[in-house]
Amino acid sequence: MKTSLNVLTIISLLAPLAAQAQMPNDAIYMGKNQLCVAAMYGHTSWNQYWENTLKRENLNIGTQTTQSVMLMPAFGISKRVNVIMSLPYIWTNNSAGNLMGQHGIQDLSAWLKVKAVQAGGFSLNAIVGGSIPIGNYVASFMPMSIGMQCRTFTGRLLANYKEPKTGLYLTAYGSYGWRSNSKIDQDAYQADDRYITLIR
């Protein structure tokens, strides 16, 4: 079974009461010199998994739980150019077995969001961002690991139309994502019925 809980609390600093929260995948912007800081909490847990076509109970580690807290500040360089950052702290644990959980700071992420075109209720937005590992966590210690220890890059073009009277909006976007290789400690792994040796 899998359960998830996401709680979002937004604290606005140096911004008027009408300020809205924003994320890297929307067309909402902070005004010039405005700062919005979001504090987020996440919780997931599971006790079953798939082994090929067989769904198995996770008796060796019981229920695996991952929790996280994250700060996400967004700053308006101008009303059409915003910077968003995030830095999560993550911890994992099991209800059974001998595997010890991990905890620590994961990856620092940053995005630059630019409103390239604005015509009436239509806007075209360009978003670039990426992440780099900050914490010294073990990537290959699955499922207890708190991350993959790799760098990422994302480029996104987002089109948005907001109907002026009703406030209803429609968003469409296309993205390109890149992820670097992750260094692991073992020199082989098992996939399906094969034993695969890694080349270093």
C-alpha positions in Angstrom: 0.0 0.0 0.0 1.2 3.5 -0.7 0.1 6.6 1.1 1.1 10.1 0.5 0.6 13.4 2.3 1.7 16.7 1.1 1.3 19.8 3.2 2.2 23.2 1.7 2.6 26.3 3.9 3.4 29.6 2.2 5.0 32.5 4.0 5.2 35.7 2.0 8.0 38.2 2.9 8.4 41.6 1.3 5.3 41.0 -0.8 1.7 42.4 -0.8 -1.2 40.3 0.5 -2.2 39.6 -3.1 1.0 37.8 -3.9 0.5 34.2 -5.2 2.7 31.2 -4.8 4.6 29.9 -7.9 6.4 26.8 -9.1 8.8 26.2 -12.0 6.0 24.7 -14.1 3.4 27.5 -14.0 3.0 31.0 -15.4 2.7 32.9 -12.1 5.3 35.5 -11.3 6.4 37.5 -8.4 6.6 41.3 -8.9 10.0 43.1 -9.0 11.9 42.8 -5.7 9.2 40.6 -4.2 10.2 37.4 -2.3 7.9 34.4 -1.5 9.2 31.5 0.7 7.4 28.2 0.7 7.9 25.6 3.3 6.9 22.1 2.2 6.5 18.8 4.0 6.2 15.4 2.2 5.4 11.9 3.5 5.3 8.6 1.5 5.2 5.0 2.7 4.9 1.5 1.0 5.0 -2.2 2.1 4.5 -4.0 -1.3 6.6 -4.0 -4.5 6.7 -5.7 -7.9 9.3 -8.4 -8.7 8.8 -8.8 -12.4 5.1 -9.8 -12.7 4.8 -10.9 -9.0 3.5 -8.4 -6.5 5.2 -9.1 -3.2 4.8 -8.1 0.4 7.8 -6.2 1.8 8.4 -8.5 4.7 12.2 -8.0 4.9 11.9 -4.3 5.7 8.3 -3.9 6.6 6.9 -0.5 5.8 9.4 1.8 4.2 8.8 5.5 5.0 10.3 8.6 3.4 9.7 12.1 4.8 11.0 15.4 3.7 11.0 19.1 4.5 11.9 21.7 1.9 12.3 25.5 1.6 11.5 27.0 -1.8 12.2 30.7 -2.1 11.0 32.6 -5.2 12.3 36.1 -6.0 11.2 38.6 -8.6 14.2 40.1 -10.5 11.5 41.9 -12.5 7.8 41.3 -13.1 8.8 39.1 -16.1 12.0 37.4 -14.7 11.9 35.2 -11.6 14.3 32.9 -9.8 13.2 29.9 -7.8 15.3 27.7 -5.6 14.7 24.6 -3.4 16.7 22.7 -0.9 15.2 19.5 0.7 16.1 17.7 3.9 15.1 14.0 3.6 15.0 11.0 6.0 14.0 7.4 5.6 13.3 4.5 7.9 11.8 1.0 8.0 9.5 -0.7 10.4 11.4 -4.1 10.3 14.7 -5.6 9.3 18.3 -4.4 9.8 18.7 -1.7 7.1 19.4 1.7 8.6 17.7 4.7 7.2 19.5 7.7 5.8 19.0 11.4 6.5 20.4 14.6 5.3 20.3 17.5 2.8 19.7 16.2 -0.7 20.1 18.4 -3.9 20.1 22.1 -4.4 17.8 23.1 -7.3 17.4 26.4 -9.1 15.2 27.7 -12.0 15.1 30.9 -14.0 11.7 31.7 -15.4 11.2 34.4 -18.1 7.9 35.6 -19.6 9.1 36.0 -23.1 5.7 37.0 -24.7 2.6 38.6 -23.2 -0.4 39.4 -25.4 -3.7 39.8 -23.6 -4.4 36.7 -21.6 -1.8 34.7 -23.5 1.8 34.3 -22.4 4.8 32.3 -23.6 7.3 31.4 -20.9 10.9 30.0 -21.0 12.2 28.1 -18.0 15.7 26.7 -17.4 16.9 25.0 -14.3 18.9 22.2 -12.8 20.1 20.6 -9.6 23.4 19.5 -8.0 24.0 17.1 -5.1 24.8 18.9 -1.8 24.6 16.1 0.7 27.1 13.2 1.0 24.5 10.5 0.9 24.9 7.0 -0.6 23.0 6.8 -3.9 23.0 3.0 -4.4 21.6 2.1 -0.9 18.1 1.6 -2.2 15.3 1.9 -1.0 16.9 3.8 1.9 18.8 6.3 -0.2 17.6 9.9 -0.1 18.7 10.7 -3.7 20.6 9.6 -6.8 23.8 11.8 -6.5 23.6 13.1 -10.1 23.3 16.5 -11.7 20.2 17.5 -13.7 19.2 20.1 -16.3 15.7 21.0 -17.5 14.6 23.3 -20.3 10.9 24.1 -20.7 8.7 26.2 -23.0 5.3 26.9 -21.4 2.3 28.4 -23.1 -0.5 29.8 -20.9 -3.9 31.4 -21.6 -5.9 32.9 -18.7 -9.5 34.0 -19.4 -9.7 37.6 -18.0 -13.3 37.4 -16.7 -13.5 34.0 -15.1 -9.8 33.5 -14.2 -9.9 30.0 -15.8 -6.6 29.1 -17.5 -5.1 26.6 -19.8 -1.5 25.6 -19.8 0.6 23.5 -22.2 4.3 22.9 -22.1 7.2 20.9 -23.6 10.3 20.0 -21.7 13.8 18.6 -22.3 15.5 16.9 -19.3 19.1 15.7 -18.8 20.5 13.7 -16.0 24.2 12.8 -15.4 25.4 9.3 -14.5 25.4 8.3 -10.8 28.5 6.6 -9.3 27.7 3.6 -7.2 29.7 1.3 -4.9 28.9 -2.2 -6.3 30.4 -3.6 -9.5 27.4 -5.8 -10.5 23.6 -6.1 -10.2 20.8 -8.5 -11.0 18.1 -7.5 -13.5 15.3 -10.0 -14.1 17.2 -13.4 -14.6 20.5 -11.8 -15.6 23.6 -11.0 -13.6 25.2 -7.8 -15.1 28.7 -6.6 -14.4 29.3 -2.9 -14.5 32.2 -1.5 -16.6 34.2 1.3 -14.8 
